[in-house]
C-alpha cells in the first residue's frame, strides 16, 4: 500500500507513474487526498470538542469546590451539549477513515524509474540472454507427447481425481519433481537462505498484506466456510511471518526460502499456450524472500537476479532475462525481472521465474518495520523471487534433452535422481 505522505509530496508525479503502469484511474489520487483532508478536519473538530469537554469538566470541579453551584450546573449543561456533538463526529470520522482506506488499497505500487514504457509482454526489455538453444533430432516432440511416451505424468487421471490442470506425477516424473525441489532448496540454503515450510492456506489479512487482495481475488481458491485462501505462491505465508513486527537494524537482511505447492484458478485460460505443463491450477515452486534495509533493496534485487541466473545455468537451459514494462508488472511490484527458458520442441520462451522489489508497498500493509540507528521505526523493503517454478522447467528439460532413446538429465540433478536418463 502506498503511503499517504508519498501522494502528498508530489501528487502529479504519482499520477504520471500510475499512467506509466497503465493504471486506469490516476484521478483516484485526488479522491484519496480529499478524503484525507476531510479526515484531518473531522479529527481536529473532534479533538477540539473533546478538549473543551475536558477543560470545562475541570472548571465544574473548581466551581463546586468554591460552592458556586449555579455556575457549576451551567457548565454541566455546557459539557452535556458538547458531548452530544462528539459521537456524530466520531461516526463520521470512522466512516471517512474506512472510505480512505478502501480507496487507498486500490492504488498499485508505483513503478521504479528503471521500468520501461509499454503495456504488453512484447514491450518488455530483454536485458540478457544465455545458454545455447539445442538442435533436436528429426522426430522430436513437445513435452505433452513425451510424458505419455515415457508414462511419467498423467493428466487424464489427474482430471478424473480433481479436474483439468491438476496433473498426477508418477514414477520418474514424480522423482524428477522431488529432485528439483530438493536441489533448489539446497541451492538456496547454501546461499544463506533459511528454509521454512509454511501453511498452504492463509487468512484474509495475509492475502491482503502481500497485495493479493483485493487485486487477485478471482485468481485464488477460496474457502468461504473458514474465510481462508489457498496460497498462489509461498511468497504470501513466508513474507507474513514478520507481519506486525518491529525488527532491529542488525536483523536485516532476512533471507527466507520455502517449497510449497501453489494453487491458481487461472480463470479464462485456454488454448495452445496453456497445453500440458505450460499452465496449471496446482504446481510446485520454491520461493526466495528477503526483507531488507531500504538503502540496500536494489542492490539485493540485483543479487537475487544473479542467484536465479546461476540456478538456470546449472540446469543447462537456454534463457533470457526480461525487465518488465509498466503494463506487464504485478500490482505490488516496483520493478520486476522475469526469467524465461527456451522450449525447443515448442519453439517458444516459457516464463519460469519472476524476481521483484516491492519497496515499502507490502511492508506498509504488513507493518514490517525496523529501528534505525536513532531508534526510530521505519518501513523495511520486501523482495521475492521464484527459485524456481517447476512445471515449465520440467517442460523445457524434457523437450530440450530428448534423444531417440530417452531424455538425458542434467548433470547437476543426477545425484538427486539416482538415474541419468528417462527411458
N, C-alpha and C positions, 0 to 999 in steps of 0.2 A: 504494500500500500504506500502511495506517495505521501510524503509529509506535507502538511499544510504550509509550513514555512517555505518549502520549495515552490509551491504555487504562488505564494505571496511575493517572493523575491523578484520574480520576472514572469508574470502570467502569459505574456505574449510569446516568450521563448518556450514555455511549457506547451502552449498550443502548437507552435511550429514543430516541436518534437513529436507531439501526438499525431500531427499530419504526416510526419516522416514515417511513423509507424502505421499509417493508414487507419488510425482510429477514427470512426465515423462521426463522433460528436465532440470536437475540441471545445465547443462553446460550453460544455459541461463545467469547464474550469470557472467560468463566470458565475454559473449557478452555485457552485460549491463555495466560492468566495463570498457571495451574497448571503448564503446560509450561515457561513462562519461569522459574518458581520452581525447578522440577526442573533446568533448565539451569544456573541460578546455583549450586545446591547441588553439582552434579557438577563444575562449573568450579572451585569453591572446593576440593572434595576433591582434584581433580587438581592444582591449584596447590600445595596444602599438601603432598601427597606428593612432588611434584617438588621443592619447596623442601627437604624432608627429604633427598631423594636428593642434592641439590647440597651441602647443608651437611655431610652425612655423608661424601661423597666428599672434601671438603676436609679433614675430620678424618683420613681414611685417609692422605693425603699427609703431614700433620703427624706422625702416629704412625710412619710409615715413616721419616721423617727423623730421628726420635728412636731408631730401632732397636726400636721396640715392635711386633714383627711379629705376635705373637699377638693383640694388641688390634686391630691393623690388619686381620687376617684376619677377626676377628669383625665388624668394621664392614663389610667387603666382603660378608659374608653378609647383613648387615642391608640393605645397598644393593640386593643382588640380590633380596631379598624385596620390598622397596619397589617395585622396577622391575616386578615381576610384577603389581603392582596397577595400574600406570599404563595399560596397554593396554586392559584391560576397561573402565576408567573412560572412557578416550578414545573407545572404540567406543560406549559408552552415551551419552556426550555428543554425538557426531556424530549418532546416531540421534534423540536428543531435539531437537537443533537442526533436523534435517530435518522432524520432526513439527511443530515450532513454526512453521517457515516454511510448510509445506504448509497448516496451518490458518489462518495469518495472511493468506495471499493470498486466502482465501475471503471475507474481510470486504470489503464495498463501502466506498466513501468515505462519510464522514458528511455529511449534508445541512446546508447553511447554515441559520442561524436565519430566513433570508428565504424558505425553501422552504415553500409552502403545504401544508396537510394534504390527504390524498387518495391514491387508488390508481389511478384510471382517467384517461384523457385528458379526460373530462368534468369532472374536478376541477381541471384546470389553470386558472390565473388569467389572464384577459385584462387586460393592463396598458395596451394602446394599440391603436387602430385608425386606419387612414389610407387615403387614396385613395377613389375612387368606383366602386362596382360598375356595370359597363356595362349598358345596356339593349340587348339583342341583337335583331336583326330576326327575323321570324317563322320563317324557315327555318333558323335557327342550329342547328349540330350539334356534338357533342363532338369532341375532337381526333382520336380514332381514325378518325372518318369524314373529317375534313379532310385528314389525311395521305394517305389513299387518293385523295381527290378531286384533290389537287394533286401526288400522286406524290413525296412528299418523305421519307417513312420507310417502309421495307419490313420488316414483322415476319415475313412468311411466309418470305422468302429468308433473313433472319437466323436463323430457326428451322431452316431447311434446313442452313445452314452450321454452326451450333452447337447451338441449342436455343431454347426459349421464353425470353423475357426478354433476348435479345441482338439488338436492332434493327440494321438496316442503314440508315444515313442516306445520302441521295443528293440530288444537285442542290442546290436552295436549302435543303433540310433540312440537308445537310452544311455548307453555307456558314453557316447560322444557328448551328449548333453552334460552328464555328470563330470566328465573330464574337463570340458571347457569351463564350467562353473568353478571347479577346484583350482584350475590353472589361473583363472582371472583373479580369484581371491588371494591365492599365493602371491601373484604378481603385485597386487595392491598392498598387501600387508608387508611385503618385503620393502616397499617404498615408504613405509611409515604409517599407513592407514590402519586404524583399529577396526577389527571386524565386529559387526553386530548382526543379530538375527532378529528382526523386528516383527511385530504383528502384521498380518496380511489384511486386516481391516482397521479402519481409522474412524474416529468420530468426526462430527461436522467441523469442530474447531480446528482439528489437524488439517483437514482438507482446505479450509479457508486460509489457514496460516501460510501455506506454501503457494497459494494462488490458484488451486484447482477449482475452488468455489469463490465467486459464483460463475467463473468463466467457463469451466469444463464440466458443468453438472451433467449434461446429456451424454458425456463420454464415459462416465463412471457407472459401475454396477452398484445399485443402492438397495439396502435392506430396510424398508420403512418401519418394520416392527421394532427394530433396535436403533434406528437412525444412524447406521454405520454404512461406510462405503468400502468396497473392495479397492485396494490400492492400485493406481495406474502405474506406479513406479515406487521403488524403495526410497526415493528422494523424500516422499511425504512423511512416513514414520520416522526416518532417520533424522531429518532436519528438525522435526518436532521434539526430539529428545531434549533439546535445550530451550524449549519454549518457556517463556516467563522466568528466565534465568539471567542473573547478573554475574558475569564471569570476571575473572581477573585478567588484566592485560597479559600476564605471564601464561595464562591458559591457552592463548592463541598462538598458532593456528590449531584448530581442532580438525583432525583428519579422520573420516569415517568411511567404511566400505561395508556393503551388505549385498547378499544374494537374496532375491525373492522371486517368486512367480509374480507376474504383473497382469492386470485384468483391464481390458478396454473394450467398450462396446463397439467403437469404430462404426457408428451408425451411418448408413448410406454408402459404405464401402463395397465396391463390386468391380468386376472386370478383370482383365489380364494382369493389371498391376498388383492385384491382391491374391493372385493364384498361389497355391502351395504355401510355402513358408513366408511369402512376401508380406503378408499382413494377417495377424491372428488376434483372437479375443483373449487368449491366455498364452503367455510366453515367459521365458526365463530371462532374467537380466541381472547383471552385477553392476552396482552403482558406487560412485565415489562422491562424497560430500565434504565440503570444507566450510568452516566458519572462521573468518579471518579479520584482522585489523583493516579498516577502510583504506589505509595508505598502501596496503600490500595486495589488494584483491586483483588488480590487473596483472601484476607480476605472477600471482598464484594461478590466474587463468592461463597464462602462457605455459606455466609449468604443468598444469593439468592436460593441456592440449598435447604437449610433448610426451607426457606419460602415456596417453592413449595412442599416440602415433607409434611409439615403440612397441606397444602391445599388438597393434595391427601388423607392424613389420615382422614381428616374431611369428605370426601366422602365415607369412609369405604371401600375403594377398595384395594385389594392386589396389591403391587407394587414392583418394583425393580429399583435401580439407577445404571446406567452404565457409566463408564468413557470411552469415545470413543477412539478407536485406531487411529493411524495416517492416515490409508487409508479410514476411515469411517467419518472423520471430514469434516466440510464445508470448503470452500475456504478461508474464512476470519477468522476462529476461531484459537485461540492458545490453548484452552482447552475447551472441551465440556462434560457436563454430560447430559445423556438422562434419562428421566423417562418413564417407561413402566408400564401399568396396565395389570393385567391378566384377559382375557376374557374367562369365564368359559365354555360357550357353544361352543366356537370355539377352546378352549383348546390351546390358544396361547397368547403371550405377544404382546401388542399394544403400540406403542410409542405415548405419549400424551404431552411431553414437552422436549425441549432442553434448557439448560442453558449454556451460553458460555461467555468466556472472549476473547475479540478481541485485548486486549492490545492497541497499538497505530495504528493498521492497518487501522481501519475506521477513527480514528481521523486525521491521516496523509492525507487521501484522502479529508476529510471534512474541514481540518484546524481548528479543535476544540482545542483551546489552553487555558491555564490559566497562570496567572502571579504568580510565586513563591514568597517566602518572600523577595527575592532580586529584584523583579520586572521584572524578565526575563521570557518571554513567553516560555512555553514548552507544548508538546502534552499531552492531557489527555488520559485516558484509557476508553474504552466503553465496556459495558456488556449488554446482553439481555437474556430474558427467556420467554418461553410460560407459562402463568399463568391463564388460560390454553387453549389448543386447544380442541374444543368441540366434534367433531364427534366421536372419539374413546372413549372419556369419556362417551358419551351417549351410545355407543355400549356396553361398559362394565357395565354401570349402568343397562341397560335393561336386559342384559343376566344374570348378577350375582345376581340380585334381583328378578328374575321371580319366581312366585309361580303358582300353578294351577289356582288360581282365580284372578291373576293380578300381577303387578310389583310394589313392595314396594319401595318408595322413601326414600333416606337417611334423617335422622332427620334434618340435617342442612339445607336442601333445602325446607322443608315443609312450613316455613313462607313465602318463596318467591313464592311457587307454589299455595298455597291455597288448596292443596289436598295431601293425604298421599299415594295414590296408583293410578296407571293407570290400569283401568279395563274396 
